Amino acid sequence: MAHDAPVLVLDGPPGAGKTSLLARMVCALGDDAMWLTEPNSRLATGLSAPVHPSPAGHTLWFLRHELDKARAMRRLVTDEATRLLIADRNHLGALAYCYATHAEDSSLPYTVARDFYARRIAPELPETVLTAILLVSPDQSLTRRGKVAELPRWKQWFDTSLLQRLYTFYTDIAPTLCPTPPAIINTDGATPEAVLAQVAGLLVDAGLDQTARRLTSAAAPAPRPPLDEHFTDAYNQLGGLEALGHPFTPAIAHRGDTVQLCQLGALHRDPAGHARLWNPLADPSRRAA
């Protein structure tokens, strides 16, 4: 009988606690899990780079990336070593952006992006996809993130009106754009343990009782860990904070190699000491993420 691991997608507005949850899952589940980091067009090169340096071109890149990811998931979930595949965002993030900006910055119209999902992406998604939408109110989102953008290009994600439109999208529209009904978790006033328990319940419902127990019994990793010295050169060559954001896991051993996850990408180091960006969609021979 074919093995098809469940796919757990984590999505939601900025500040909902998605990154902290992902860090906890990655550190707790170890070799049993694979993960796909948040899409990052800045790190795409060659034929995989955006075809046009405009907001619309970048939005189309995100949608095409999700199409490639959906196709890759069908291969990745059959890996016998993988109990769970975790995706940091999916098509919902691109659709949320189009909906919230109202094409004010020449991004793709929302209806175009939605139709691309329905016609191209949805038919490619594995049947085992589960979605957890983490919600947070605009006020809480701003408070949790310090109310001021660390870098100028992140400033739009601190606009209250845009955050409100994102909240509306994830509350009212996103559930209709998931392959199966999502788990919607309101994180306002919720402890990390309470959020973790709800996600663990979703895994139990998918038949992953042991995985859920491992997740809830593991200690939370330290917040904002330092960049491992073995990844310093690769991190800087790829664009540093501007391109990758901050690390959110320590460097961890994973299937014979070493990985460290950042906000906008993952770094990988093989036993020979070669460090590089990790892209499981472009490298079918690897089984880590």
C-alpha positions in Angstrom: 0.0 0.0 0.0 1.4 3.4 -0.9 2.5 5.7 1.8 1.2 9.3 1.6 2.2 11.5 4.5 -0.2 14.2 5.5 0.7 17.8 4.5 0.1 20.4 7.2 0.0 24.0 5.9 0.4 26.9 8.3 -0.9 30.3 7.1 -2.4 33.5 8.5 -1.7 37.2 9.0 1.6 38.6 10.2 2.1 38.2 14.0 -0.3 35.3 14.4 2.5 33.1 15.9 3.1 30.9 12.8 6.8 31.2 12.9 7.1 30.3 16.6 4.8 27.3 16.0 6.9 26.2 13.1 10.1 26.4 15.1 8.6 24.3 17.8 7.4 21.7 15.3 10.7 21.5 13.4 12.8 21.1 16.6 10.4 18.5 18.1 9.7 16.3 15.2 13.3 16.0 13.8 13.8 13.4 11.1 10.2 12.4 10.9 9.2 15.7 9.4 10.0 17.5 6.2 9.2 21.2 5.8 8.9 23.8 3.0 9.8 27.3 4.0 8.0 30.5 3.1 8.3 31.4 -0.6 11.0 34.0 -1.3 11.3 35.5 -4.8 14.5 37.4 -3.8 16.3 34.1 -3.6 15.1 32.8 -7.0 17.7 32.8 -9.8 17.8 31.9 -13.5 14.7 30.6 -15.0 13.0 30.4 -11.6 13.3 34.1 -11.0 10.3 36.5 -11.5 9.8 37.2 -15.2 9.1 40.9 -14.5 10.4 43.1 -11.6 7.0 44.5 -10.7 4.4 43.8 -8.0 2.3 41.9 -10.5 5.3 40.0 -11.7 6.2 39.0 -8.2 2.7 37.9 -7.4 2.6 35.7 -10.5 5.9 34.3 -9.3 4.4 33.3 -6.0 1.4 31.6 -7.7 3.7 29.7 -10.0 5.9 28.7 -7.1 2.8 27.3 -5.4 2.0 25.3 -8.5 5.5 23.9 -8.5 5.2 23.2 -4.8 1.8 21.4 -5.2 3.3 19.1 -7.8 6.4 18.5 -5.7 4.2 17.6 -2.7 2.9 14.6 -4.6 6.4 13.2 -4.7 7.5 14.3 -1.2 4.6 12.8 0.6 5.5 9.3 -0.7 8.9 9.4 1.1 8.7 6.4 3.6 10.9 8.3 6.0 8.5 11.2 6.3 5.6 11.1 8.7 4.5 14.7 8.1 5.2 17.4 5.5 4.9 20.9 6.9 4.5 23.9 4.6 5.1 27.5 5.8 2.3 29.3 3.8 0.8 28.2 0.5 -1.5 29.8 -2.2 -3.5 31.6 0.6 -0.6 34.0 1.2 -0.6 35.2 -2.4 -4.3 35.4 -2.6 -4.5 37.3 0.7 -2.0 39.9 -0.6 -4.0 40.4 -3.8 -7.2 40.8 -1.8 -5.7 43.1 0.8 -3.9 45.5 -1.6 -6.9 45.8 -4.1 -4.3 46.1 -6.8 -3.4 49.5 -5.6 0.3 48.8 -6.3 -0.4 47.1 -9.6 -0.3 43.6 -8.2 -2.5 41.0 -9.9 -6.2 41.5 -9.5 -7.6 39.2 -6.9 -10.0 37.6 -9.3 -7.1 36.7 -11.6 -5.1 35.2 -8.8 -8.1 33.3 -7.5 -8.8 31.8 -10.9 -5.2 30.7 -11.3 -5.5 28.8 -8.0 -8.8 27.2 -9.1 -7.6 26.2 -12.5 -4.0 25.4 -12.0 -3.0 24.8 -8.4 -6.1 23.1 -6.8 -6.1 20.1 -9.2 -2.4 19.4 -8.3 -2.7 19.4 -4.5 -2.4 16.1 -2.7 -5.5 14.7 -1.1 -3.7 14.7 2.3 -3.4 18.5 2.6 -4.6 19.9 5.9 -4.6 23.7 6.7 -4.3 25.5 10.0 -5.1 29.2 9.7 -3.7 31.2 12.6 -5.7 34.4 13.1 -4.7 37.5 14.9 -6.4 40.9 15.2 -4.6 43.9 13.6 -3.9 45.5 17.0 -2.4 42.3 18.4 -0.4 41.8 15.2 1.2 45.2 15.6 1.8 44.8 19.4 3.5 41.5 19.0 5.8 42.8 16.3 6.8 45.9 18.1 4.6 48.3 15.9 7.6 49.4 13.8 9.1 47.6 10.7 12.7 46.6 11.2 13.4 47.1 7.5 11.8 49.6 5.1 10.5 47.0 2.7 8.5 45.4 5.5 6.7 48.7 6.3 3.5 47.7 4.4 2.9 44.9 6.8 2.4 47.4 9.6 -0.4 49.3 7.9 -3.5 48.9 10.0 -6.0 49.0 7.1 -4.0 46.4 5.2 -3.9 44.2 8.3 -7.7 44.5 8.7 -8.2 43.4 5.1 -5.9 40.5 5.6 -7.9 39.5 8.7 -11.1 39.7 6.7 -9.7 37.5 4.0 -8.4 34.8 6.4 -11.7 34.9 8.4 -14.3 35.0 5.6 -12.7 33.9 2.3 -9.6 31.7 2.9 -11.7 28.7 4.3 -13.4 28.4 0.9 -10.0 28.2 -0.8 -8.6 25.2 1.0 -8.8 21.6 -0.3 -10.5 20.5 2.9 -12.1 22.6 5.7 -9.3 24.3 7.6 -8.7 24.5 11.4 -9.1 28.2 12.2 -7.2 29.1 15.4 -7.7 32.5 17.0 -4.4 33.3 18.7 -5.6 36.6 20.4 -5.2 35.9 24.1 -4.2 32.3 23.5 -1.0 30.9 24.9 1.5 29.1 22.6 0.7 25.9 24.4 -3.0 26.3 23.7 -2.3 26.9 20.0 0.0 23.9 19.9 -2.7 21.8 21.5 -5.2 22.7 18.7 -2.6 21.9 16.0 -1.8 18.6 17.8 -5.5 17.8 17.7 -5.5 18.3 14.0 -2.7 15.7 13.7 -4.5 13.3 15.9 -7.5 13.5 13.6 -5.2 12.7 10.7 -4.0 9.5 12.5 -0.7 10.9 13.7 -1.2 10.3 17.4 2.5 9.6 18.2 3.6 12.7 16.2 1.1 14.8 18.2 2.4 13.4 21.5 6.0 14.2 20.5 5.0 17.7 19.6 3.2 18.5 22.8 5.8 16.9 25.1 8.8 18.7 23.6 10.2 21.9 25.2 9.9 25.1 23.3 13.1 26.3 21.6 14.7 29.6 22.7 13.2 32.5 20.7 15.4 34.3 18.2 18.4 31.9 18.2 21.7 33.2 16.8 22.9 32.3 13.3 25.2 29.3 13.5 28.8 30.2 12.6 28.9 27.5 9.9 26.2 29.4 8.0 27.6 32.9 8.3 29.2 33.1 4.9 26.2 31.5 3.0 23.8 33.8 4.9 25.7 36.9 4.0 26.3 35.9 0.3 22.5 35.3 -0.1 21.6 38.7 1.1 21.7 38.5 4.9 18.8 40.0 6.9 17.4 41.8 3.9 16.9 38.5 2.0 16.5 35.8 4.7 15.3 37.6 7.8 16.3 36.3 11.2 17.0 32.6 12.1 14.1 31.1 14.0 15.5 27.7 14.8 19.0 26.7 16.0 21.1 24.7 13.7 19.8 21.1 14.0 20.9 17.7 12.8 18.5 16.4 10.2 18.9 13.1 8.3 22.7 13.2 8.3 23.0 16.9 7.4 22.6 20.2 9.3 19.9 22.8 8.7 18.9 26.1 10.2 15.6 27.8 9.3 15.3 31.6 8.8 12.1 33.6 8.4 12.4 33.6 4.6 14.4 30.5 3.8 16.4 27.5 5.1 20.1 27.0 5.1 21.6 23.5 4.6 25.1 22.1 5.3 26.2 18.7 4.1 28.7 16.4 6.0 31.5 17.8 3.8 30.8 21.3 5.2 29.3 22.9 2.1 26.6 25.4 3.1 23.9 26.6 0.7 20.3 27.6 0.4 17.9 24.7 0.8 15.4 24.2 -1.9 13.7 20.8 -1.9 11.5 21.7 -4.9 14.5 21.9 -7.1 16.4 18.9 -5.7 14.4 15.7 -5.9 17.3 13.6 -4.7 17.3 15.1 -1.2 14.9 14.1 1.6 15.3 16.9 4.1 13.8 20.3 3.9 
